[in-house]
Amino acid sequence: YVVFGVILALSMAIGMFSAWKARRNKRDGQTEEFLLGGRNLHFIPVAFSIIATSLSAVAVLGIPTEVYVNGSMYWLRNLCAPIVGPLAAHVFVPLYHKLRLT
């Protein structure tokens, strides 16, 4: 609970800071600014967002169920994640960013 609370508090603080900064720059009200942070966020808030997504309540409830129903082959996902994560971060994310896709 402490880890979830800290991640949620940091995400909320980053969002509030971004909203305050946008109001100061008179850029509030834009959909892209609100949903994507103006496409100029530092990697730390993006990383916290991805971590919070992967540690969501659905994952916390679903992973034990997946292991119970299908056996312990779920460990292969954890074995492949360090390989696929950097590949996605260095190949696909810049490509999607350059193409302005969400």
Buried (B, 14 or more C-beta within 10 A) or exposed (E): EEEEEEBEEBBEEBBEEBEEBBEEEEEEEEEEBBEBBBEEBEEEBBEBBEBBEEEEEEEEEEEEEBEEEEEEEBEEEEEEEEEEEEEEBEEEEEEEEEEEEE
